[in-house]
Amino acid sequence: MDVAIVKYNAGNVYSVVNALKRLGVEPRLTDDAELLMKADRVLFPGQGEARGAMDYLRERRLDEVIRSLKQPVLGICIGQQLLCRHSEEGDTDCIGIFDVDVKRFQPQRHEDKVPCMGWGPLQLPQKGESVCPIFDGLLSPQQGQDELPYVYFVHSYYVPLCPWTAAKADYILPYSAALHKDNFYTCQFHPEKSGAVGEQIIKNFLAL
């Protein structure tokens, strides 16, 4: 399988490379439009700042390339945010796959810290509701609220709940922990740092 990772000025990309290698996949880290378009799967990960990231992508027309992709695409952390319409971070227009704006967490209490950092539960659709295929196998219908899978978050900005919300999280307020629209899948959390749960999510994405 030809798996490409979008190369741009964002941190934490190599942890995704290593996670794929642990699954026996040798990914290609590239900003070459042709290689991205012909890949079987594309991952768009990273940590960073929205405006600088979008400037880099636009300079190389990678925003247009990402928007045109037809194969499964997985955005991770800032990759999720950049696939939205606009981000409050730097008042930045983004790629626009998801017609929703990214907001900054606003602490409501003294104990509310920004960024949100650490392990938290992933709230998947309830029994009888449709589950996004990247979450297959994470919860059986018999499992209850106390057995939600935990994943690792590091972020100061969030995507509000919207029609494309595929999983929820709750920090200061409920928000989109994952999105899904057509061939685009995203995680606000870091599956590559989320142990066995994250590994299952990456396997599911590769198996789409």
Buried (B, 14 or more C-beta within 10 A) or exposed (E): EBBBBBBBBBEBBEBBBEBBEEEEBEBBBBBBBEBBBEBEBBBBBBBBBBBBBBBBBEEBEBBEBBEEBEBBBBBBBBBBBBBBBBBBBEEBBBBBBBEBBBBEBEEEEEEEEBEBEEEBBBBBBEEEEEBBBBBBEBBEEEEEEEEBBBBBBBBEBBBBBBEBBBBBBEBBBBBBBBBBBEBBBBBBBBBBBBBEBBBBBBBBBBEB
